Amino acid sequence: MKTKMSIADKLLNYGILINNAITDVEIANALTTYGYNSEKLNRGKSLLEELDVLVKKQIREYGEQFEATDNVNNLWKTANHNYMKTLKIARIVFKQNQVAHTALLLGGLRKISLSGWLHQAQTFYRNLEENADFQASLAQYSYTSEKLASEKALIDDLENAKNAQAKEKGEAQQATLDRDKKLDELDEWISEFTVIAKIALEDNPQWLEKLGIVEKS
């Protein structure tokens, strides 16, 4: 069964084929007879160079996406640690206060999804911030307005990090599409070139070997 080449292998093998076709005078002259002049060969080289740039960009974009994801996870861990402690205190403080219980979403489990969790946490801190009586009640447990504001700021940072992560994810996906499109163009060019090269160089198998084209016996 024929093994599918990786993109890295293609860059290497295609580079050998194209560069040797351009730099080897005898091979270049033989190919010219069949329409593959320097302009046409340089088109293949340009496709190769463009693909190399897009491959590196795709790797970089995914690295940035992974970094953004790590940032989200780290912020979420810290924010959740603070929120859950404050939530437990609030459930005690407002045990008999139905208005606070409803406004702060004190009942039920916390959402597993980040978007659901953010809604609960943002509602909690925003409604605390906007209600002086709620803040006064929590202040008895050393939850000052400054402490609550600090915890809320971390929630805001998490939302911004989530948005940045989504942006990086989109850019990584687009980079993959761009890379694959360019690879398809180069694959097509190589496929057509290989057919012509086999015809142009059939009397000189060693020249085909220089291009990395080995005829099966």
N, C-alpha and C positions, 0 to 999 in steps of 0.2 A: 504494500500500500504506500502511495506517495505521501511523504510527510509535508505538512503545510509549513511553509517558511514563516518565521516571525518577522515583524516589521524591521527589527534590528538586522536580521539576516538579509532581508531584501535590500536594505540600505547598503550593506557591505557588498553583496553580490552584484547588485545593479551598478554600484559605483565602479567596481572592477570592470564590468562589461562596457559601460559608457566611456569611462576614462581611457581604457585601452583602445577602444574603437576610434577615439579622437586622436590620441597621441601616437599610435603605431601607424607610420606612414603607409606601409604596404596594405594593412587592413583598411585604412581610411580610403586609399585609392580604389581598392576593390569594391568597397561599399558605395563609393560615388557613382560607379557604373550603374548601380541599381537605385539611384535616386537619393541615397543617404549622404548628402554633402555636409559640409561643416555646419551650415545653418540648421539642418534637420537634426544632426547629432547634438548640437548645442541646445536644441529644444529639449531633448531628453535629459541633458545635464541640468538645465534650469528646473525641470520638474523634480529631479532628484534633490537639488539644493532647496527647493521650496518645501518638499516633503520633510527634509531634515529639520528645517526651521519649525514646521508645524508639529513634528514629533516632539521636539524639545519644549515647545509651547504647551502642548497637551500634558506633558509630564509636570511642567511647572504649575499649570492651572490646577491639576489634581492635588499637587502638594499644598497649594494655597487652600484648596477646599478641605483637605484633611486638617490643616492647621486651624481653619475656622471652626471645624467641627469639634476639635479638642477644646477650643476656647469656649464654645457653647457648653460643652459638658462640664468643664471646670467651673464656669460661672453658675451653672444650674445647681451643681453640687453644693456650692457655698451658699447660694441664695436659698435653696431648699432647707439647708441646715438652720439658717436664721429664721426662715418663715415658719417652719414646723414648731420651733421653740416658742415663737411669739403667738402662733395660733393656739397652742396648748394653754398658754397663759390667758389668752382672750376667751377661750371657752370656759375657763373658770370664772374670770371677771364678769362676763356677760351671760352667765348661766341662766339668770332670770330675766334677761333683757331681750325680748323678742325682736325689737327694732334692730338692735346691734347684731343679734344672731342672724337676721336676714340680710342686713346691709353688708356684713363682713363675710358672708357665706361660710359660717362656722360649722354647719352641719355636713355630714357625709364624708366620703373619702376624697382624697385629692386625685385629680386627673393624672393618668399615666402619660398622656401625650403632652408634649411641651406647650403646644398652643392652648390646650385645656388647662394645664397647670398655670400658665401665664395669666389666663383670664381670671382664675381664682385668686392668685396672688396679687395681681394688679388691682382687682376690685377691693381686696382686703386693705391694702395700704392706701389706696386712693380715698376710700371712705373713712378710714382712720384719720387721714390728713385733713379731711374736710369737716370733721366733727370734733369740736373742742371738748365736749363732754366725754367722748370715747377716749380721747387722749388723756384727759385728767384721770380717768379711772385706771388706765394702764400705767400712769406715772407712779402710782402707789407701789408698783412692782419694778421700779427703776427703768421703765420704758419711757424715756424722755422723748420729746418731739424730735430732737437731734438724732437719737438712736433709730427712731422709726424712719426718719428721712433718709438716713444712711442705708437702711435695709431696702427702702423703696428705690433708692438710686441704683442699687445692685440689680434689682428687678428690671429697671429701665436699661441698664447695661446689657442684661441678658437678652432683652427684646432686640436691641440694636445688633447684638452679636448673631442672633437668629436671622435677622434680615441680611446681614453680611454673609452668613453661611449660605443662604438661598442664592444670593448673587454669585458667590464663588461656584456653587453647584451648577448654575446656569452657564457660567463661563467655561467650566470644565467640560460640560456636555457639548457646548458649541465647538470647543477646541477639538473634541473627538470627531465631531461631524466634519469639520474642516480638514482634519488629518486624513480621515477615511476617504473623503472625496478626492483629495490630491493623490492618495495612494491608488485609487481606482484609475485615475488619469495616467499615472506612471505605469501601472500594471498593463494597461492597454497599449501604451507606447512600447514597452518592453516586449509584449507578446507579438506585436507586428514586426518590430525590429528583428526579433529572434528568427522569425520565419524567413525574412529577407537575408539575414546574415548567413543562415544555413545554405541558402541558394548561392549567394555571392562567394562564399568561402568553402564550398563543398570540396574543391580540389586541394584545399590546404587545411586539413583537420587540425594541424597544430595552431593555426590562427584562431580557429574556433575555441580551442582550449585556452588561448590567451584571454578570450572573452568570458571564459567560464562556461561555455556551451560544449557539452560533451554528448556526442551522438551515441545512442545505444546501439550495440551490435545486434 
